[in-house]
Amino acid sequence: MDLSNAQWRTSTRSSNGGNTCVEVADNLPDAVHVRDSKDRQGPVLTFTTDAWRTFVHTVHTH
């Protein structure tokens, strides 16, 4: 998977020096990618845009 054009943004819930550091790239077609900002070379989770929307909606409503 080529993520060289991914534009990563840090979660607003992340804090400087904290343990929660999630980055999301949603600028690529048909997928949203999520990674740990403390391990940028590590694994990347990939979701369809529909699955990501459902996840975000569920988190916001619970």
C-alpha positions in Angstrom: 0.0 0.0 0.0 1.5 3.3 -1.1 0.9 6.0 1.6 3.5 8.4 0.3 0.7 11.0 -0.5 -1.1 10.5 2.8 -1.6 13.7 4.8 -1.6 12.7 8.4 -3.3 14.7 11.1 -3.0 14.1 14.8 -6.1 13.4 16.9 -7.4 16.3 18.8 -7.5 13.9 21.8 -3.7 13.5 21.7 -1.6 15.4 24.1 2.0 16.4 24.1 4.0 13.7 25.9 0.8 11.7 26.5 0.2 8.0 25.7 -2.6 8.6 23.2 -1.2 9.6 19.9 -3.3 8.6 16.9 -2.9 10.0 13.4 -5.5 9.7 10.7 -5.0 10.2 6.9 -8.4 10.6 5.1 -7.2 12.4 2.0 -6.7 9.2 -0.1 -9.5 7.8 -2.2 -11.8 5.1 -0.8 -10.0 4.6 2.5 -9.1 6.1 5.9 -5.7 5.1 7.4 -4.9 5.2 11.1 -1.5 4.8 12.8 0.3 5.4 16.1 2.2 8.6 15.9 4.8 7.2 18.3 5.5 4.4 15.7 5.1 6.0 12.3 6.9 3.1 10.6 4.7 0.6 12.3 1.4 -1.0 11.2 -1.4 1.1 9.7 -5.0 0.2 10.1 -7.1 0.8 6.9 -10.9 1.3 6.9 -13.4 1.9 4.1 -14.8 5.4 4.3 -18.2 4.0 5.2 -16.7 1.9 8.0 -14.8 4.9 9.3 -17.9 7.1 9.3 -19.8 4.5 11.2 -17.0 4.2 13.8 -16.8 7.9 14.3 -20.6 8.3 14.5 -20.8 5.4 17.1 -18.0 7.0 19.2 -19.7 10.4 19.2 -23.1 9.0 20.2 -21.9 6.7 23.1 
